[in-house]
Amino acid sequence: MPYINLQITKGASRQQKAQIVKEFTETLVKVLGKNPQNTHIVIQEIEREDWGHGGELVADKAPVTPGKA
């Protein structure tokens, strides 16, 4: 039973989350031959104030434009 726990900063739309679940599941099927019916994916959204990176809170950094990270 594959289980993925993905933690991201808050802000993803329902459509984006659905795409993540779909594509992660497809990857496990394609690469490992896993049964999609037995695949579990949990997306946890973390407040930007509760996430640090590079010695700073993410909330204090400028937002990253998708595709430019």
N, C-alpha and C positions, 0 to 999 in steps of 0.2 A: 504494500500500500504506500505509494509515494505521498509524501506530505511536504508542502512548501509553505514556509512562513516568511512572507515578504513585508518588510517594514519600510514605509515611505513617509515623507512629510505630507501633511494634509494638503488637499487641493485637487486630487485626481477626480475626474468626473466618473459617474457610474459607467458611462460608455468606455472610458479608458480602462477602468477596472475589469470590465467584461472582456475587453481585448487582451489584457494581461492574462487573465484566467484561461482564455481560449488558447493563446499562443504558448503559454507555459505547458499546458496540457498536451498540445500538439507536439511540442519538443520532447516531452517524456515518452510519448507514443513512438515518435520517429526514431529517437536516439536509443532508447532503452527497451522499446517494445512493450511498454506498460499499458495496462487496460485503463482507458480514460474514465470508466465508471468507478474505478478504485482510487482515483487521484483526488487529493484534497489540497486546496490552496487557500490560505488565510492571508488577507491583506490587512495589516495593522497600520493605521494612520497616526503619526506622531506629530504633535504640535511643533512648529519651527523653534519655539522657545525651549523645547526639551531635547533638541538635537544639536550636537556639537561636531565640528569638523575643522581640522587644521588649527586647533587652538582657539576657535571662535564659535559662538552660537550661530547656527544657520540663520536665525532670525536677524542677525546683525549684518549678514552678507547680502549683497545685491542679488535679486532673483536671477536664476540661470535661464536663458532662453533655450527651449528645446532644440536639440541638434547642435548646440554650441558649447556643450559641457566638455 
